[in-house]
Amino acid sequence: MLARIYQPARNAMQSGQSKSDWVLEFAPSEAKRIDPLMGWSGSGDMNSQIKIKFPTKDAAVAYAEKHGLAYRVDEPKARKHVIKPGGYGGNFAFNRRGAWTH
């Protein structure tokens, strides 16, 4: 059973640069099947429902090693900071030349 350790992406409402928690979740061990009566999908794999959050990657790795779990770590992609010279903050700069109008 393979566990995946990753840092989830932020949703569209979060724009800050602070780091979020790391998550350990298990890969599905069997395919989902459709219930013939209701049409819902499901499986007998109970480990696919488990998501454990950790404050750091090292804590997640230590947990996996302590419990003898095979794991893989997916590193997050680095996000570059977008700082535009003369952007919105330039409207309120002290060295601004000219009147502030729209």
C-alpha positions in Angstrom: 0.0 0.0 0.0 1.6 3.3 -1.2 1.1 6.5 0.7 1.4 9.9 -1.0 2.8 12.9 1.0 2.1 16.3 -0.6 1.2 19.9 0.1 -2.2 20.6 -1.3 -2.8 23.6 -3.6 -4.6 26.7 -2.3 -8.0 27.5 -3.5 -8.9 30.6 -5.5 -9.8 32.5 -2.3 -6.3 32.2 -0.8 -3.6 34.5 -2.1 -1.1 34.5 0.8 2.3 33.0 0.6 2.4 31.3 4.0 2.8 27.5 3.9 -0.1 25.2 4.5 -0.1 21.7 6.1 1.2 18.5 4.5 -1.2 15.7 3.8 -0.6 11.9 3.9 -3.2 9.9 1.9 -3.2 6.4 0.6 -3.4 5.4 -3.1 -6.5 3.4 -4.0 -6.0 -0.4 -3.8 -9.0 -1.3 -5.9 -11.1 0.3 -8.6 -14.4 2.0 -7.8 -17.5 0.2 -8.9 -21.0 1.5 -9.6 -23.9 0.3 -7.4 -26.5 -1.2 -9.8 -29.5 0.1 -7.7 -28.6 3.7 -6.8 -25.9 4.4 -9.4 -23.5 5.6 -6.7 -19.8 4.8 -7.0 -17.9 3.1 -4.2 -15.3 0.5 -3.3 -14.3 -1.7 -0.4 -11.1 0.2 0.1 -11.3 1.9 3.4 -7.8 3.4 3.4 -8.7 5.7 0.5 -10.9 7.7 2.9 -8.0 8.6 5.2 -6.2 11.9 5.0 -3.8 12.8 7.8 -2.5 16.4 8.1 0.9 17.2 9.4 2.5 20.7 10.1 5.7 19.7 8.3 7.0 17.3 5.6 9.4 15.8 8.1 6.6 14.9 10.5 4.7 13.2 7.7 7.7 11.2 6.6 8.5 10.2 10.2 4.9 9.0 10.7 5.2 6.9 7.5 8.5 5.4 8.5 7.3 4.7 12.1 4.3 2.7 10.8 6.3 0.9 8.0 4.4 2.6 5.1 5.8 2.8 1.6 5.5 6.5 0.6 6.4 8.9 -2.0 6.8 12.7 -1.5 5.5 15.1 -4.1 7.3 18.4 -3.7 5.2 21.5 -4.4 6.1 23.7 -7.4 7.7 27.0 -6.4 5.5 30.0 -7.0 7.3 33.1 -8.0 6.3 36.4 -6.4 4.6 38.8 -8.7 5.6 42.3 -7.8 4.9 45.0 -10.4 6.8 48.3 -10.1 4.2 51.1 -10.2 1.4 48.8 -9.4 -1.6 49.5 -7.1 0.7 50.6 -4.3 2.2 53.2 -6.6 -1.1 55.2 -6.3 -0.2 56.0 -2.7 3.5 56.5 -3.0 5.0 59.7 -1.4 7.2 60.3 -4.5 4.2 60.3 -6.8 4.3 63.2 -9.4 0.9 64.7 -10.2 -2.5 64.6 -8.7 -4.2 61.3 -7.9 -7.2 61.1 -10.2 -9.0 58.4 -12.0 
